[in-house]
Amino acid sequence: MTAGQVAGLIAAIAFLILVLFIGTFLMKMVRTLSEVNKSVKTMTEDLDVISKHAEDILANANSLLDDVNHKVATIDPVFKAAADLGTSVSELNSATHDLTGKVKSTAKKTATTSLFAKLGESIFNAYRGRKNKD
């Protein structure tokens, strides 16, 4: 065997080892890709189920929202009436306060007038008593 033949044999063995290494690598790659394909298929099926459930939830949420909006529209007049009642009570309270002030003022004037009337009556009685003595 010559040096060229030994070199050719070494190159052939190296090429065989390289082919075996690449073959093993490719087999592992095929298994990995097979697992990835299974995972993608499973995720796709799961996403389809999740998507269907999400659509059902959204439909129920829309239905509930419509129901709540309808009920709020029904209740709005009650709140408006309560607000109007509050305004009316406030106005009544203000009117009562004003009336109380006027009654107090009138009572003071009446008391003053009554005092002057008693004073005038006393003076008149004193004058009449004096006139009767003369």
C-alpha positions in Angstrom: 0.0 0.0 0.0 1.3 3.3 -1.0 1.1 6.6 0.8 -1.7 7.7 -1.6 -3.7 4.6 -0.9 -3.3 5.1 2.9 -4.4 8.7 2.5 -7.4 7.6 0.4 -8.3 5.0 3.0 -8.1 7.6 5.9 -10.2 10.0 3.8 -12.8 7.2 3.1 -13.0 6.3 6.8 -13.3 10.0 7.8 -16.0 10.4 5.2 -17.8 7.3 6.5 -17.6 8.7 10.1 -19.0 12.0 8.8 -21.8 10.3 7.0 -22.7 8.3 10.1 -22.6 11.4 12.3 -24.8 13.4 9.8 -27.2 10.4 9.5 -27.5 10.2 13.3 -28.0 13.9 13.5 -30.6 13.8 10.8 -32.5 11.0 12.5 -32.6 13.0 15.8 -33.7 16.0 13.8 -36.6 14.0 12.2 -37.7 12.8 15.6 -37.6 16.3 17.0 -39.5 17.7 14.1 -42.1 14.9 14.5 -42.6 15.9 18.1 -42.8 19.6 17.1 -45.5 18.7 14.6 -47.5 16.8 17.2 -47.2 19.7 19.6 -48.3 22.2 17.0 -51.3 19.9 16.1 -52.3 19.6 19.8 -51.9 23.4 20.3 -54.0 24.1 17.2 -56.8 21.8 18.5 -56.6 23.3 22.0 -56.7 26.8 20.5 -59.8 25.9 18.4 -61.5 24.8 21.6 -60.4 27.9 23.5 -61.6 30.1 20.6 -65.0 28.4 20.6 -65.3 28.9 24.4 -64.2 32.6 24.0 -66.9 33.2 21.4 -69.5 31.7 23.8 -68.2 33.9 26.6 -68.3 37.0 24.5 -71.8 36.2 23.3 -72.9 35.8 26.9 -71.2 39.0 27.9 -72.9 40.9 25.2 -76.3 39.5 26.2 -75.6 40.4 29.9 -74.5 43.9 28.9 -77.7 44.4 26.9 -79.8 43.2 29.8 -78.0 45.5 32.2 -78.4 48.5 29.9 -82.1 47.7 29.6 -82.5 47.5 33.4 -80.5 50.7 34.0 -82.8 52.4 31.5 -85.7 51.1 33.5 -84.2 52.4 36.8 -83.2 55.8 35.5 -86.6 57.4 36.1 -86.5 56.2 39.7 -83.2 58.0 40.3 -84.5 61.1 38.5 -87.6 61.1 40.7 -85.4 60.7 43.8 -83.3 63.7 42.7 -86.5 65.7 42.0 -87.8 64.8 45.5 -84.5 65.9 47.0 -84.8 69.2 45.2 -88.4 69.6 46.4 -87.5 68.8 50.0 -84.6 71.3 49.8 -86.9 74.0 48.4 -89.5 73.2 51.1 -86.8 73.4 53.8 -85.8 76.8 52.4 -89.4 78.0 52.3 -90.0 76.8 55.9 -86.8 78.6 57.0 -88.0 81.8 55.3 -91.5 81.4 56.9 -90.0 80.8 60.3 -87.9 84.0 60.0 -91.0 86.0 59.0 -93.0 84.5 61.9 -90.2 85.4 64.3 -90.1 88.9 62.9 -93.8 89.2 63.1 -93.8 87.9 66.6 -91.2 90.5 67.7 -93.2 93.2 66.1 -96.4 91.9 67.7 -94.6 91.8 71.1 -93.4 95.3 70.6 -96.9 96.4 69.6 -98.4 94.6 72.5 -96.0 96.3 74.9 -96.8 99.7 73.4 -100.5 98.9 73.6 -100.2 98.0 77.3 -98.2 101.1 77.9 -100.8 103.1 76.1 -103.6 101.5 78.0 -101.8 102.2 81.3 -101.3 105.8 80.3 -104.9 106.1 79.2 -106.1 104.5 82.4 -103.9 106.9 84.4 -105.1 109.8 82.4 -108.8 108.7 82.8 -108.3 108.2 86.5 -106.8 111.6 86.8 -109.6 113.2 84.8 -112.2 111.5 87.0 -110.5 112.9 90.1 -110.6 116.4 88.8 
